[in-house]
Amino acid sequence: MLTLPGRDLASARTARHYVRDTCRSWSLPAGTADDLVAITGELVANALEHTDSPTVAITCALTPGTATVGVTDDGRSGGTPVASPSAGGSEAECEGGRGLLITDALATRWGTRRSGGGLTVWAEAAIEATS
């Protein structure tokens, strides 16, 4: 687990590097690693933008056939994240609000869980077979 400052935009970059290094240590295929790194960037960016959490924790887990990343904040944002286009404006005008849509597109499955007052958004990626 890696715990980063929740109010520092550099945390997203640090989290992506952490997940990339973890994927390498697990010898995951490049496609799976790329998806998990992109998902991590989106989930951390969401936590930084939508919460005032003092910290954000990144966890990685490996099981046969899947790799999972989770991003946990203090859960005070109140709502449960949903993957939906931003309300208002045309699609071309919307630059934000796509994090969970990207996560939904890249992940095999994703979800949320609340525990100990925190909110974790997790995403699972299937590990590609290598020839």
GUFI-145145 format. One record per residue: residue number from 1; z negated, y negated, x negated of N, C-alpha, C, CB in turn. Coordinates in steps of 0.001 Angstrom, whole numbers, plus 500000, padded with zeros to 6 digits. Glycine has a CB too. Layout:
N
 zanu   n.c3   n.c2   n.c1  ca.c3  ca.c2  ca.c1   c.c3   c.c2   c.c1  cb.c3  cb.c2  cb.c1
  NUM      Z      Y      X      Z      Y      X      Z      Y      X      Z      Y      X
...
***
This chain:
131
 zanu   n.c3   n.c2   n.c1  ca.c3  ca.c2  ca.c1   c.c3   c.c2   c.c1  cb.c3  cb.c2  cb.c1
    1 500000 501175 499145 500000 500000 500000 500000 498763 499100 498768 500001 500972
    2 500713 497763 499554 500777 496483 498858 500338 495398 499835 502219 496201 498304
    3 499377 494575 499438 498909 493469 500273 499367 492166 499631 497349 493498 500443
    4 499999 491328 500453 500584 490070 499978 500061 488895 500788 502119 490122 500054
    5 500163 487680 500236 499763 486492 501008 500626 486345 502264 499872 485217 500137
    6 499980 486115 503389 500695 485998 504657 501320 484642 504891 499777 486301 505773
    7 501018 483690 504083 501563 482346 504297 502499 481930 503169 500432 481332 504427
    8 502969 482910 502411 503819 482631 501252 505184 483282 501467 503159 483149 499933
    9 506219 482461 501559 507565 482993 501810 508035 483936 500707 508556 481852 501955
   10 507488 483807 499506 507853 484719 498415 507384 486147 498685 507263 484223 497095
   11 506486 486331 499649 505995 487668 499967 507123 488584 500443 504906 487588 501031
   12 508108 488039 501131 509220 488878 501614 509988 489461 500427 510182 488054 502528
   13 510259 488652 499434 510980 489128 498251 510153 490165 497500 511332 487953 497320
   14 508877 489893 497325 507995 490831 496627 507931 492160 497375 506579 490236 496475
   15 507863 492106 498698 507824 493324 499518 509112 494125 499368 507595 492971 500997
   16 510253 493453 499354 511539 494160 499182 511577 494871 497829 512734 493168 499298
   17 511118 494200 496776 511093 494819 495447 510157 496034 495429 510650 493790 494382
   18 509014 495909 496075 508057 497019 496151 508695 498237 496832 506783 496583 496919
   19 509367 498001 497946 509997 499104 498670 511148 499683 497855 510501 498633 500049
   20 511941 498844 497208 513028 499335 496346 512459 500228 495239 513820 498144 495726
   21 511396 499783 494585 510788 500578 493519 510222 501895 494053 509683 499776 492829
   22 509612 501852 495229 509070 503065 495841 510193 504045 496162 508277 502723 497118
   23 511281 503547 496721 512428 504407 497042 513000 505050 495785 513522 503601 497762
   24 513059 504286 494706 513544 504841 493428 512610 505936 492926 513671 503728 492363
   25 511310 505708 493030 510351 506707 492553 510450 507994 493367 508920 506152 492618
   26 510904 507891 494604 511098 509057 495462 512503 509644 495328 510832 508684 496909
   27 513347 509013 494514 514744 509447 494324 515519 509491 495639 514781 510827 493666
   28 515299 508496 496489 516021 508440 497757 517462 508023 497516 515336 507468 498735
   29 518379 508483 498362 519771 508035 498259 519859 506516 498422 520648 508739 499321
   30 520859 505927 497785 521011 504466 497795 521102 503909 499211 522251 504063 497009
   31 521814 504572 500106 521962 504068 501479 520646 503995 502216 522916 504939 502253
   32 519832 505017 502076 518520 505023 502719 517642 503922 502128 517838 506402 502560
   33 517651 503814 500803 516860 502777 500137 517308 501385 500583 516978 502909 498605
   34 518613 501156 500625 519135 499844 501042 518672 499507 502459 520683 499825 500970
   35 518728 500493 503361 518298 500254 504744 516810 499900 504790 518580 501496 505622
   36 515992 500643 504056 514551 500371 504067 514217 499015 503457 513809 501463 503317
   37 514939 498638 502417 514722 497325 501796 515099 496210 502780 515550 497194 500481
   38 516230 496347 503448 516653 495332 504425 515663 495248 505587 518068 495650 504957
   39 515232 496400 506076 514251 496434 507165 512962 495745 506731 513962 497892 507599
   40 512493 496054 505536 511266 495438 505027 511387 493921 504997 510942 495965 503626
   41 512496 493424 504490 512706 491978 504453 512609 491353 505830 514051 491660 503846
   42 513225 492010 506809 513196 491476 508182 511794 491527 508777 514164 492258 509078
   43 511094 492647 508591 509761 492779 509176 508753 491830 508537 509275 494207 509041
   44 508831 491661 507230 507923 490724 506563 508261 489293 506980 508009 490877 505018
   45 509540 488965 507047 509932 487618 507489 509392 487337 508895 511476 487466 507467
   46 509466 488339 509780 508922 488158 511130 507420 487911 511091 509225 489383 511997
   47 506715 488681 510283 505263 488502 510183 504923 487111 509648 504647 489586 509274
   48 505682 486663 508653 505428 485340 508083 505742 484230 509085 506255 485146 506810
   49 506801 484417 509860 507234 483374 510791 506412 483330 512070 508678 483573 511137
   50 506031 484488 512578 505439 484543 513914 503933 484728 513940 506061 485640 514674
   51 503302 484840 512775 501841 484957 512747 501297 483954 511738 501390 486416 512384
   52 500025 483761 511809 499347 482931 510809 498396 483825 510016 498570 481735 511483
   53 498808 485066 509872 497987 486061 509193 497768 485668 507730 498643 487452 509284
   54 496543 485762 507232 496297 485423 505831 496912 486439 504862 494805 485321 505582
   55 497109 487665 505322 497733 488685 504482 498722 489513 505294 496664 489596 503852
   56 499641 490131 504584 500597 491070 505163 500567 492298 504263 502063 490447 505279
   57 500393 493477 504858 500323 494712 504076 501575 495547 504312 499055 495523 504439
   58 502116 496100 503236 503320 496927 503310 502925 498343 502903 504473 496363 502387
   59 503286 499309 503739 503025 500712 503432 504342 501474 503475 501994 501325 504429
   60 504401 502520 502677 505564 503401 502651 505066 504833 502786 506403 503211 501337
   61 505827 505650 503497 505472 507057 503652 506740 507892 503576 504723 507306 504993
   62 506604 509070 502985 507730 509982 502831 507364 511318 503459 508113 510157 501333
   63 508229 511791 504341 508083 513111 504931 509420 513817 504770 507644 513033 506441
   64 509469 515120 504947 510763 515802 504829 511779 515205 505811 510599 517323 505085
   65 512842 514652 505284 513920 514118 506124 513805 512663 506518 514006 514905 507338
   66 512646 512032 506304 512501 510621 506694 511644 509853 505692 511883 510515 508097
   67 511885 508563 505657 511047 507626 504910 510685 506506 505876 511780 507071 503613
   68 509454 506063 505801 508962 505065 506746 508347 503900 505992 507935 505684 507714
   69 508597 502703 506505 507956 501504 505990 507201 500857 507157 509009 500512 505353
   70 506028 500310 506855 505249 499614 507866 504804 498266 507331 504037 500452 508297
   71 504784 497273 508205 504323 495938 507844 503202 495575 508816 505499 494879 507889
   72 502026 495290 508265 500857 495012 509093 500376 493588 508870 499730 496008 508791
   73 500144 492880 509980 499530 491557 509915 498218 491629 510687 500482 490442 510497
   74 497539 490514 510843 496221 490541 511478 496276 490689 512995 495474 489292 511132
   75 497469 490710 513574 497616 490976 514998 497273 489846 515931 496803 492104 515346
   76 497037 488667 515398 496629 487549 516263 497781 486869 516978 495898 486530 515455
   77 499016 487296 516711 500146 486658 517400 500093 486939 518895 501486 487151 516819
   78 499388 488004 519279 499177 488286 520688 500235 489146 521337 499084 487032 521418
   79 501499 488900 521074 502561 489638 521740 502931 490906 521013 503767 488778 521886
   80 503767 491690 521682 504327 492883 521059 505781 492591 520757 504174 494147 521973
   81 506207 492777 519530 507590 492480 519154 508590 493328 519944 507786 492709 517657
   82 509690 492704 520327 510785 493407 521008 512094 492997 520361 510802 493096 522542
   83 513042 493908 520356 514365 493618 519797 515229 493042 520900 515023 494896 519182
   84 515427 491728 520859 516297 491085 521841 516877 489828 521223 515526 490753 523153
   85 518097 489466 521633 518702 488241 521106 517842 487034 521458 520132 488057 521656
   86 517880 486026 520615 517127 484801 520877 517578 484173 522185 517294 483802 519723
   87 516633 483653 522909 516957 482984 524166 517527 481605 523880 515712 482877 525073
   88 518486 481235 524667 519072 479904 524543 520063 479808 523411 517999 478885 524348
   89 521058 478963 523568 522063 478759 522524 523049 479905 522447 521394 478579 521186
   90 524153 479621 521826 525159 480660 521675 524778 481558 520512 526562 480050 521460
   91 525395 482727 520457 525093 483662 519374 525372 483022 518025 525911 484952 519528
   92 526436 482228 517940 526795 481586 516676 525745 480562 516249 528161 480912 516797
   93 525046 479953 517225 524039 478949 516902 522698 479557 516523 523857 478019 518065
   94 522461 480816 516871 521176 481462 516621 521139 482022 515210 520915 482579 517647
   95 520312 481411 514366 520172 481929 513019 518940 482801 512903 520110 480795 512015
   96 517928 482564 513724 516709 483359 513678 516672 484342 514826 515479 482462 513713
   97 515613 485138 514855 515415 486040 515971 516190 487338 515888 515771 485356 517207
   98 516770 487630 514750 517574 488841 514646 516885 489956 513879 518877 488524 513993
   99 515690 489715 513377 515007 490685 512534 514848 492048 513173 513674 490168 512162
  100 514384 492088 514419 514193 493379 515069 515516 493981 515528 513252 493235 516251
  101 516508 493151 515792 517837 493694 516106 518420 494389 514878 518793 492568 516594
  102 518239 493795 513717 518697 494412 512473 517900 495689 512214 518556 493424 511278
  103 516598 495617 512408 515754 496797 512233 516202 497912 513168 514276 496451 512485
  104 516465 497573 514429 516899 498556 515416 518225 499202 515010 517033 497900 516794
  105 519108 498408 514418 520418 498930 514013 520319 499842 512791 521373 497776 513718
  106 519413 499540 511863 519323 500297 510614 518380 501492 510688 518879 499391 509512
  107 517349 501391 511495 516318 502434 511534 516726 503582 512452 514979 501845 511999
  108 516257 504767 512112 516407 505916 513000 515574 505682 514248 515986 507235 512293
  109 514369 505150 514039 513506 504714 515137 512488 503747 514567 512802 505927 515841
  110 511894 502949 515445 510885 501991 515016 509930 501760 516167 511530 500655 514548
  111 508800 501158 515862 507833 500887 516909 506703 500022 516391 507285 502181 517474
  112 505685 499889 517215 504516 499090 516857 503258 499892 517139 504496 497747 517634
  113 502198 499517 516442 500901 500129 516714 499825 499103 516366 500707 501465 515897
  114 498832 499044 517224 497684 498171 516981 496501 499041 516582 497344 497305 518241
  115 495814 498625 515531 494606 499336 515132 493735 498394 514311 494951 500624 514326
  116 492443 498486 514539 491504 497660 513789 491801 496171 513883 491507 498073 512354
  117 492378 495725 514985 492699 494314 515160 494022 493906 514555 491627 493486 514574
  118 494670 494791 513816 495951 494453 513201 497121 494988 514001 496012 494988 511790
  119 498276 494455 513723 499515 494917 514337 500436 495417 513229 500198 493779 515173
  120 500877 496658 513356 501828 497230 512416 503154 497426 513122 501308 498566 511833
  121 504213 496931 512511 505571 497243 512955 506109 498199 511897 506492 495927 513121
  122 506540 499373 512330 507016 500394 511406 508454 500770 511747 506104 501641 511449
  123 509150 501256 510748 510524 501706 510945 510757 502928 510076 511546 500578 510610
  124 511464 503866 510646 511747 505121 509979 513253 505235 509731 511230 506317 510817
  125 513608 505706 508545 515022 505911 508210 515224 507368 507827 515476 504964 507050
  126 516278 507957 508357 516620 509328 507977 517099 509326 506533 517710 509926 508924
  127 516711 510328 505810 517150 510440 504420 518505 511137 504420 516104 511224 503542
  128 519494 510427 503900 520864 510949 503856 520920 512165 502947 521857 509863 503369
  129 521693 513132 503350 521914 514287 502473 522838 513873 501337 522517 515493 503265
  130 522520 514314 500147 523391 514025 499005 524146 515284 498648 522578 513502 497783
  131 525365 515120 498169 526156 516296 497836 525983 516667 496388 527621 516062 498140
***
